[in-house]
Protein backbone atom coordinates (compact mmCIF):
# COMPACT_ATOMS: atom_id res chain seq x y z
CA UNK A 1 0.00 0.00 0.00
CA UNK A 2 1.45 3.36 -0.94
CA UNK A 3 1.03 6.66 0.89
CA UNK A 4 -1.26 7.90 -1.89
CA UNK A 5 -3.81 5.25 -0.91
CA UNK A 6 -3.63 6.08 2.81
CA UNK A 7 -5.52 9.17 3.95
CA UNK A 8 -3.70 11.69 6.13
CA UNK A 9 -5.55 10.74 9.33
CA UNK A 10 -4.66 7.08 8.96
CA UNK A 11 -1.08 8.01 8.12
CA UNK A 12 -0.83 10.11 11.28
CA UNK A 13 -2.06 7.21 13.39
CA UNK A 14 0.25 4.76 11.60
CA UNK A 15 3.23 6.97 12.32
CA UNK A 16 2.25 7.09 16.00
CA UNK A 17 1.90 3.30 16.08
CA UNK A 18 5.33 2.86 14.52
CA UNK A 19 6.78 3.23 18.01
CA UNK A 20 5.38 -0.23 18.76
CA UNK A 21 7.89 -2.96 17.99
CA UNK A 22 5.84 -5.88 19.32
CA UNK A 23 2.20 -6.88 18.95
CA UNK A 24 1.52 -6.53 22.69
CA UNK A 25 2.74 -2.94 22.65
CA UNK A 26 0.78 -2.26 19.48
CA UNK A 27 -2.42 -3.43 21.14
CA UNK A 28 -1.86 -1.22 24.20
CA UNK A 29 -1.06 1.82 22.06
CA UNK A 30 -4.09 1.21 19.83
CA UNK A 31 -6.43 0.98 22.81
CA UNK A 32 -5.05 4.27 24.13
CA UNK A 33 -5.62 5.96 20.76
CA UNK A 34 -9.18 4.61 20.61
CA UNK A 35 -9.92 6.13 24.02
CA UNK A 36 -8.34 9.46 23.08
CA UNK A 37 -10.07 9.75 19.67
CA UNK A 38 -13.69 8.53 20.04
CA UNK A 39 -15.05 9.86 16.71
CA UNK A 40 -16.18 7.14 14.31
CA UNK A 41 -13.98 8.48 11.51
CA UNK A 42 -10.94 8.39 13.78
CA UNK A 43 -11.85 4.89 14.97
CA UNK A 44 -11.83 3.66 11.37
CA UNK A 45 -8.48 5.30 10.70
CA UNK A 46 -7.03 3.80 13.89
CA UNK A 47 -8.27 0.34 12.90
CA UNK A 48 -6.67 0.60 9.47
CA UNK A 49 -3.42 1.92 10.96
CA UNK A 50 -3.43 -1.03 13.38
CA UNK A 51 -3.84 -3.52 10.54
CA UNK A 52 -1.02 -1.90 8.57
CA UNK A 53 1.33 -1.78 11.56
CA UNK A 54 0.53 -5.37 12.53
CA UNK A 55 1.44 -6.44 9.00
CA UNK A 56 4.68 -4.44 9.21
CA UNK A 57 5.65 -6.09 12.49
CA UNK A 58 4.88 -9.61 11.21
CA UNK A 59 6.60 -9.21 7.84
CA UNK A 60 9.35 -6.77 8.77
CA UNK A 61 8.53 -4.53 5.79
CA UNK A 62 7.11 -1.02 5.60
CA UNK A 63 3.53 -0.35 4.46
CA UNK A 64 4.46 3.00 3.00
C-alpha positions as a Markdown table, in Angstrom:
| # | Residue | x | y | z |
|---|---|---|---|---|
| 1 | Unk | 0.0 | 0.0 | 0.0 |
| 2 | Unk | 1.4 | 3.4 | -0.9 |
| 3 | Unk | 1.0 | 6.7 | 0.9 |
| 4 | Unk | -1.3 | 7.9 | -1.9 |
| 5 | Unk | -3.8 | 5.3 | -0.9 |
| 6 | Unk | -3.6 | 6.1 | 2.8 |
| 7 | Unk | -5.5 | 9.2 | 4.0 |
| 8 | Unk | -3.7 | 11.7 | 6.1 |
| 9 | Unk | -5.6 | 10.7 | 9.3 |
| 10 | Unk | -4.7 | 7.1 | 9.0 |
| 11 | Unk | -1.1 | 8.0 | 8.1 |
| 12 | Unk | -0.8 | 10.1 | 11.3 |
| 13 | Unk | -2.1 | 7.2 | 13.4 |
| 14 | Unk | 0.2 | 4.8 | 11.6 |
| 15 | Unk | 3.2 | 7.0 | 12.3 |
| 16 | Unk | 2.2 | 7.1 | 16.0 |
| 17 | Unk | 1.9 | 3.3 | 16.1 |
| 18 | Unk | 5.3 | 2.9 | 14.5 |
| 19 | Unk | 6.8 | 3.2 | 18.0 |
| 20 | Unk | 5.4 | -0.2 | 18.8 |
| 21 | Unk | 7.9 | -3.0 | 18.0 |
| 22 | Unk | 5.8 | -5.9 | 19.3 |
| 23 | Unk | 2.2 | -6.9 | 19.0 |
| 24 | Unk | 1.5 | -6.5 | 22.7 |
| 25 | Unk | 2.7 | -2.9 | 22.7 |
| 26 | Unk | 0.8 | -2.3 | 19.5 |
| 27 | Unk | -2.4 | -3.4 | 21.1 |
| 28 | Unk | -1.9 | -1.2 | 24.2 |
| 29 | Unk | -1.1 | 1.8 | 22.1 |
| 30 | Unk | -4.1 | 1.2 | 19.8 |
| 31 | Unk | -6.4 | 1.0 | 22.8 |
| 32 | Unk | -5.0 | 4.3 | 24.1 |
| 33 | Unk | -5.6 | 6.0 | 20.8 |
| 34 | Unk | -9.2 | 4.6 | 20.6 |
| 35 | Unk | -9.9 | 6.1 | 24.0 |
| 36 | Unk | -8.3 | 9.5 | 23.1 |
| 37 | Unk | -10.1 | 9.7 | 19.7 |
| 38 | Unk | -13.7 | 8.5 | 20.0 |
| 39 | Unk | -15.0 | 9.9 | 16.7 |
| 40 | Unk | -16.2 | 7.1 | 14.3 |
| 41 | Unk | -14.0 | 8.5 | 11.5 |
| 42 | Unk | -10.9 | 8.4 | 13.8 |
| 43 | Unk | -11.9 | 4.9 | 15.0 |
| 44 | Unk | -11.8 | 3.7 | 11.4 |
| 45 | Unk | -8.5 | 5.3 | 10.7 |
| 46 | Unk | -7.0 | 3.8 | 13.9 |
| 47 | Unk | -8.3 | 0.3 | 12.9 |
| 48 | Unk | -6.7 | 0.6 | 9.5 |
| 49 | Unk | -3.4 | 1.9 | 11.0 |
| 50 | Unk | -3.4 | -1.0 | 13.4 |
| 51 | Unk | -3.8 | -3.5 | 10.5 |
| 52 | Unk | -1.0 | -1.9 | 8.6 |
| 53 | Unk | 1.3 | -1.8 | 11.6 |
| 54 | Unk | 0.5 | -5.4 | 12.5 |
| 55 | Unk | 1.4 | -6.4 | 9.0 |
| 56 | Unk | 4.7 | -4.4 | 9.2 |
| 57 | Unk | 5.7 | -6.1 | 12.5 |
| 58 | Unk | 4.9 | -9.6 | 11.2 |
| 59 | Unk | 6.6 | -9.2 | 7.8 |
| 60 | Unk | 9.3 | -6.8 | 8.8 |
| 61 | Unk | 8.5 | -4.5 | 5.8 |
| 62 | Unk | 7.1 | -1.0 | 5.6 |
| 63 | Unk | 3.5 | -0.3 | 4.5 |
| 64 | Unk | 4.5 | 3.0 | 3.0 |
